[in-house]
Amino acid sequence: MYSKEYYKKNKKRINEQHRQYYLRNRNKIREQNSITAMNTHRELKDIIFEHYGRHCNCNKCPETNSKFLTIDYVNNDGNKDKTPMGNKRQSTTLYRHIVAMNFPDTYQILCMNCNFGKKINNGVCPHKD
């Protein structure tokens, strides 16, 4: 382990060694990072679905296949949910936010059909018409 003083004295050399290592192992590092990101995404999604339920929240929809389920904003205000940088939260970033906020009741699980139907039907699931 390097001490702070050693690192300060040899910063350029150490950074160059790290850069050379990355260049030699770029594909391996990218693959490992991709696998880690996919696992993190899957774990967070599983935690959220465990909390909100593993089924579409529409009473008339029987969908339980997690590949068809998604996060929905109960109050149709997803455009207001932004990161500190002003970007819309998506995917893993949204999952992390939901867990950090301790699973607020402003989110629910819907299947893609109900979610898209709700979007084009002024915020009301077509099953409820």
N, C-alpha and C positions, 0 to 999 in steps of 0.2 A: 504494500500500500504506500502510495506516495504521500509525502508530507506536503503541506501547503507551500513551504519554502522551496522544496525541490521542484514542485510543479511550476512555481513562479519563475524559477531560474531556467527551466527547460521546457517552457510552454510551447515554443515553436517546434521543437523536435518531437515532443510527445504528440502534438496535434498532427504533425506530418506522418508519424507512425500510425496513428488512428486512421488518417485519410487513406494511406496506402493499404492498410488492412481492409478498409471498406471497399476500395477499388478492386482488390483481389477477390473479395468474397461478396460482392454486390448481389448477385443472384440468390445466393444462400440466405443472406440477411433479409432481402425483400420477401423471400418465400416464408421465412420464419415470422416476419412481421405480419404478413398477410394471414397466416394461420392463427397467430395470436389475436389479431383483430376479429377474425371470424368467430373464434371461440368466445371472446369477450361479448360480441354482439349476441350470440346464441344464449349465453348465460344470463345476460341482462333481460333479454326477451322472455326467457323462461321464468325469471323472478317476477316480472311484471304480469305475465299471463297467470302465474300462480296466484297473485294477489287479486287481480281483477276478474279472474275466471277464464277458463279455457273454452269459451263458447261465445257466440254472437249475442250481444246484449239486447238485440231486437227480440221481443217476445214471440214473434211468429216465425222466426228463422231458426232452423235446427242445426246450423253449421257449427261444427266442433273441430274441424281439421285446421290445425295451427298454420298450415301453409296458406290458408285463405283468410286468416284473421289479421286484423290490423288495429292500431291505436286510433281512436277517434276523439275529437274534442266535443264534449257534451254540449257546450254552449255555442258551437260553431264559430269559435274565436281563435282558430289556429293561426290566422294571419297576425295576431297580436303576440304570439309566443315566439320571441326572438332571443337570440344569444346576446351577450353584452356587446358583441361586435355589430349587431343589427341584422344578422343572418337568421333565416328561419331554421328552427331546430328540425333535424331529420335523423331518422334511423338511430344509430348508437348514441348520438348526442342527445336526442329526445329521451331515449331510455335512461341514460345517466341522470338527466334532469328530473325525470319522474321519480326515480329511486331517491335522489338527493332531497326532493321535496316531500318525501315520505308518502308517496302514492296519493296525491290529491284527488278529490272526487270530481274534478273537472275533466277527467279522462275516462274512457270506457273502451271495451273491446267490441268491435263490430267486424262482420265479414266484409270483404271488398264490395260485394253487391250492395249491401245495406249502406256502406260508407259512401260509395259513388252515387247511389240512389238518393241518399240524404243530401248530397251536394247539389244535384240537379233539381231537387224538389224543395228548394228553399228551406233546407235544414230539417226536413221531416222525412223519415224513412218511408218509402213507398208502401211498406207493409202496414203502416198505420193510417193510410188513407181510407 
